[in-house]
Amino acid sequence: MVEHAHQQPDRLDVNHEESDVNIRAIFQFGAGLMALTVVVYVVVWLLFGYLARREDKASAGRMYPLAVGQENQMPPEPRLQSNPRQDLKDLRAAEDEMLRNYQWIDRNAGIVRIPIDEAMRLTLQRGLPSRESAPQETAK
């Protein structure tokens, strides 16, 4: 008689333990946890809705007393910037002008500011400076 490895002998006195894990209780706990999560979500959603409506009602007609009539009021003298948006545009234009044109920094030392596009092109052609590597010894 040849026994195959995948067949198990018929032993009626050997069974698995059925009392170790109660699968039904685990699923009931998971379902209860999910139901509790949904209930908490709905309660929090309703609470936020109630608080938002209450805040809207409370602040509907309220104006800040110091802000009334001061929408277009200028700050007191001395005014450092009379038109901040135009000042920012002028600053950006001046910066762009510096980035796009040649300019002497120090004629005696021969230092010149070059356009950024030209500087990038030269950097790609010449490469970045690096330290010379020490000669490596060959392993024996």
CYANA upper distance limits for C-alpha pairs under 8 A (distance plus 0.5 A):
  3 GLU  CA      7 GLN  CA      7.80
 22 ASN  CA     26 ILE  CA      7.08
 23 ILE  CA     27 PHE  CA      6.83
 24 ARG  CA     28 GLN  CA      6.66
 25 ALA  CA     29 PHE  CA      6.59
 26 ILE  CA     30 GLY  CA      6.74
 27 PHE  CA     31 ALA  CA      6.60
 28 GLN  CA     32 GLY  CA      6.57
 29 PHE  CA     33 LEU  CA      6.59
 30 GLY  CA     34 MET  CA      6.70
 31 ALA  CA     35 ALA  CA      6.66
 32 GLY  CA     36 LEU  CA      6.59
 33 LEU  CA     37 THR  CA      6.66
 34 MET  CA     38 VAL  CA      6.84
 35 ALA  CA     39 VAL  CA      6.76
 36 LEU  CA     40 VAL  CA      6.64
 37 THR  CA     41 TYR  CA      6.61
 38 VAL  CA     42 VAL  CA      6.72
 39 VAL  CA     43 VAL  CA      6.68
 40 VAL  CA     44 VAL  CA      6.61
 41 TYR  CA     45 TRP  CA      6.59
 42 VAL  CA     46 LEU  CA      6.63
 43 VAL  CA     47 LEU  CA      6.60
 44 VAL  CA     48 PHE  CA      6.64
 45 TRP  CA     49 GLY  CA      6.75
 46 LEU  CA     50 TYR  CA      6.66
 47 LEU  CA     51 LEU  CA      6.66
 48 PHE  CA     52 ALA  CA      6.54
 49 GLY  CA     53 ARG  CA      6.73
 50 TYR  CA     54 ARG  CA      6.67
 51 LEU  CA     55 GLU  CA      6.62
 52 ALA  CA     56 ASP  CA      6.65
 53 ARG  CA     57 LYS  CA      6.75
 54 ARG  CA     58 ALA  CA      6.70
 55 GLU  CA     59 SER  CA      6.63
 56 ASP  CA     60 ALA  CA      6.26
 58 ALA  CA     62 ARG  CA      8.27
 63 MET  CA     67 ALA  CA      8.11
 63 MET  CA     68 VAL  CA      7.61
 64 TYR  CA     68 VAL  CA      7.06
 66 LEU  CA     70 GLN  CA      8.25
 67 ALA  CA     71 GLU  CA      7.52
 75 PRO  CA     79 ARG  CA      7.45
 81 GLN  CA     87 ASP  CA      8.02
 83 ASN  CA     87 ASP  CA      6.72
 84 PRO  CA     88 LEU  CA      6.68
 85 ARG  CA     89 LYS  CA      6.83
 86 GLN  CA     90 ASP  CA      6.60
 87 ASP  CA     91 LEU  CA      6.65
 88 LEU  CA     92 ARG  CA      6.68
 89 LYS  CA     93 ALA  CA      6.62
 90 ASP  CA     94 ALA  CA      6.66
 91 LEU  CA     95 GLU  CA      6.74
 92 ARG  CA     96 ASP  CA      6.59
 93 ALA  CA     97 GLU  CA      6.58
 94 ALA  CA     98 MET  CA      6.85
 95 GLU  CA     99 LEU  CA      6.86
 96 ASP  CA    100 ARG  CA      6.69
 97 GLU  CA    101 ASN  CA      6.68
 98 MET  CA    102 TYR  CA      8.22
 98 MET  CA    103 GLN  CA      8.40
 98 MET  CA    115 PRO  CA      8.05
 99 LEU  CA    114 ILE  CA      8.05
 99 LEU  CA    115 PRO  CA      5.70
 99 LEU  CA    116 ILE  CA      5.95
100 ARG  CA    114 ILE  CA      8.10
100 ARG  CA    115 PRO  CA      4.99
100 ARG  CA    116 ILE  CA      6.83
100 ARG  CA    117 ASP  CA      8.16
101 ASN  CA    113 ARG  CA      8.23
101 ASN  CA    114 ILE  CA      6.77
101 ASN  CA    115 PRO  CA      5.58
102 TYR  CA    112 VAL  CA      7.49
102 TYR  CA    113 ARG  CA      5.93
102 TYR  CA    114 ILE  CA      5.13
102 TYR  CA    115 PRO  CA      6.51
103 GLN  CA    112 VAL  CA      6.25
103 GLN  CA    113 ARG  CA      5.48
103 GLN  CA    114 ILE  CA      7.25
104 TRP  CA    110 GLY  CA      8.42
104 TRP  CA    111 ILE  CA      6.90
104 TRP  CA    112 VAL  CA      5.02
104 TRP  CA    113 ARG  CA      6.56
105 ILE  CA    110 GLY  CA      8.45
105 ILE  CA    111 ILE  CA      5.90
105 ILE  CA    112 VAL  CA      5.74
105 ILE  CA    113 ARG  CA      6.83
106 ASP  CA    110 GLY  CA      6.41
106 ASP  CA    111 ILE  CA      5.56
106 ASP  CA    112 VAL  CA      7.41
107 ARG  CA    111 ILE  CA      6.80
107 ARG  CA    112 VAL  CA      8.16
114 ILE  CA    118 GLU  CA      7.20
114 ILE  CA    119 ALA  CA      6.99
115 PRO  CA    119 ALA  CA      6.75
116 ILE  CA    120 MET  CA      6.69
117 ASP  CA    121 ARG  CA      6.75
118 GLU  CA    122 LEU  CA      6.64
119 ALA  CA    123 THR  CA      6.59
120 MET  CA    124 LEU  CA      6.74
121 ARG  CA    125 GLN  CA      6.80
122 LEU  CA    126 ARG  CA      6.47
122 LEU  CA    127 GLY  CA      8.39
123 THR  CA    127 GLY  CA      5.71
123 THR  CA    128 LEU  CA      6.95
124 LEU  CA    128 LEU  CA      8.43
